[in-house]
């Protein structure tokens, strides 16, 4: 069976890739996972509070009662923000 030829890649022009590569691969700051966890838990807590206070005829938190189904969007939006932070965490 014939062997395939290996192609040489053209040399890229010289640029300051070392500074951008170092910056792109730098780890996240130490506070980042703490903020990420707080944002995730804040979204979860919002959803739990909404579920607990929306049951019954008299809502305990009038602001949440006025928002209605938008509470789901707020809670999931905050949790989605935490998920985006988790994906970007190095």
Secondary structure, DSSP 8 states (H G I E B T S, - for coil): ----------------HHHHHHHHT----TTHHHHHHHHHHHHHHHHHHHHHHHSSSS-S-HHHHHHTTHHHHHHHHHHHHHHHHHHH--
